Amino acid sequence: MPAAPGVDFISSFSPAVLLFTAGTPLTQSPLTSSTQCFTFPIINDNLVEVVEDIQFGLINPTGLIDPAGLNSQATVFINIDERAEFQLDMAAYTIAESGGALNVFALIANGAVLGIAIEVTVSTASSNPLSAVAPADYATSTMVFTFNPANSGPMLLSIPIVDDAVLESDETFRVVLSVNGPFAAVASAVNPFDSPVTILDNEAVRFNIALQSSEVPESAVNAVLVISPLDAIPGPSDLTLLVSTAPGTAAATMDFTPLSAVQVTFPVGASGPMTVNIRIIDDNFVEGRETFSVAVTSGDPRALISGSPATVAIIDDDRIIYGFTTGTYSVTEGSGPMTVTLRLEPGSGIPLTTFTALVSTTPGIATVPGDFTGLADFPVGFPALSVPGSTQDFFVSITNDAVPELTESFSLRVGTNDPDVLVATEFATCIINDDDRPVVGLQQIVYNVDEEMMPGQIEVCVQIFSPGSIPVPVSVDFTTQPGTAMAPMDYVALPVPNMVTFPAGSVTGTSRCVDITIINDNVLEMNGENFFVDITTSGNAVVSPGRDRATIIFAETNDLIVCNFDPTNGPTVVEDDTTVEVCIICNSNSLSPSSSITLQVISSGGSATGKAGLDYNAVTGNPPLVFTAGNTRQCVDVTILEDPIVENPETIILVAVPGAALPPGVSIGPGTTVTIQDDDALPIRIVPPPTDVPEGGGPALVCVEVVSGQLASGVTAVVNLATRGGSANAPADYTSVSMALTYNSGNTGNMLCISIPIEDDNVCENSETIFVDLTSTDPNAITVPPTSTSVTITDNDVAQVALTNADPNEFADGAYIVTECADEGFYFDISITNSVIKGPGVSCEISVETESGTAGCKSVAHV
């Protein structure tokens, strides 16, 4: 491209004259002083342009140089040393998150573009990113701009900004300008080509609300609320938050000190957390885990609060502390139940509700139920608000077992599943001090000894009568005492002392015996001589009353006399028998002529009543029965009374008792029982029902009644009423019934009934009959006439008839009217007009009457 004079270079001559003198070689090289030169300035125009040229030509006015020769023309090229410098329009950009798009301009910082095109690229940086992230915060953008003489800028790149509705700090990214080709360069450091972009967040300042600890012990003094801003507080003013508490299961002023709109102010620029203390009240109530809430609010629209409200849990550190008041309790076995006391210990918390301790027993030497009544999780309650030192008693039942035994024990344990409870004294030992002494006594208190038949020795025994086993050894001393028999003539007295010992552990029924020698003196003596054997014990046992002395009675023969009731007569009697004979047999043949046995027979209980007018006359023993030698059987009559009462079999117990002192060697056997078989039955009959029951009149009642007599308590009499067909048929005319009716001692004055449902049909029929029968298989009931009855069902159905098929002109008001005077007669039909049908064997008679009219030959027919 030709350079322009005055623009690209300065031409101060035109043309330039070069003077060569004569004798100067033309081809001298290198140039010498004979060389002629000229100069011209090149203008540094600070323009970015293509290479320019200057054309030079030699002109010889003298004609000595051939203009067409070599090197008569020359071209000078001007090489460009400029670069176009480009920059961004700002060194740093700021845009609100809600600003939509950021406009970035590329500019020429230095130089001008002439005759060439230069490409410049502007883009968001993808390497070495800052805090903003594409595409979450902005859209990645790149634009290539071409600068040329026709379009020299500025060039616009619009970068979309994302409004993400996320509360966050201001974020940055970079916009970078770059160039392509040798004629372009980025601007120097003083001009921007790599500029940061700051996105100003348009959301509120976020605060996070958290408790230093969501669970605080009741003794912790304070619950600490931490308020942390997630971003520095923006201007233009401080930001104030309000803190308030709300009760939950924890109560304000009782469990914590409430807060109401307490101000917490964050100054502009603050980014660190602030704390709020909430006072926790340490009481001594046992209340478990309680909660309240802490809320943070603000009227400042810049504040965005998360984590509010926060819940504070107060962990109660009060515990109920309780236990037995002592580790050992004792009781005497016969003094009643054992009293045991539980106590809330000093330092115990106060229960807000009823607190229940659970007590259980564990057998030791003492067992259940022989020695005490066991407990299993037995509840012992302390009322609400019981203070330390409060006590509660409960009782353990002690069994007074009358068994001599050593001191026994069992254990108590108190516990609970409640974690808020501590047991100070968990176990206690309960001691039962026995107040029973072993009981011993003679096995037999009368011994009959036949001197002749029993020479040698008689064994007298003492035994343990107390239940169980004896805990300690027991010694018993036997001594003999004379009566009418004397030692040593009739027996050999026992030495003094004469001890027997029961070792510890001996059980009920264990016996120890001594032998006493009986002397057969071959002397004829009176029957009934006797002597005595006495026992005494040491202080650790007692003798059963009446068993401390045995009487030894001598007989001169081996014929011991026993009197027993005769089993062959009198065990059962029917109530209507006048008397029953009851006899006693004594084998009294061995009695001496001067001796006799007097017995009295008396009634002694049973289910029968021995009063006049009831079951029998009481037997009182008068007159007595006297047995002598050879008179071995005596009888008494027992009068049995007839009554009208139906009752179960009853019994009379008869016993024989001495009417006078019995001779030696006489014994009386057990009593006898007489059974009275009742012969009464309750007479029951049918109460005649009404003669007729209309077919539509409801059910028919048939009842029974008691004619006389009564039932004893607990005795019943059952009869049965049942229907059977007569002319009426079931189920068309009635419903069959068969029912048992029961009388007892409380309803014999009542009538008992059955109800027979009667069917209401539409059959025109004659009266019909139902039979009802009274029967019984119960021996306590007897049926008496009438035992059958009948119920008559009267029919309620009527057929309605009318004249039909008559000439309508001649039929009126239910009558057929004939006005002709002819002799041929007239005809009509008769029909039943309702739903009644004719039953079997039923006739329906219909009469037709005629009458003459009063005018002319008129006749009238009526049904």
Disulfide bonds with the S-S distance in Angstrom:
Cys461-Cys513 1.82
Cys563-Cys586 1.88
Cys583-Cys635 1.80
Cys703-Cys753 1.81
Cys821-Cys857 1.64
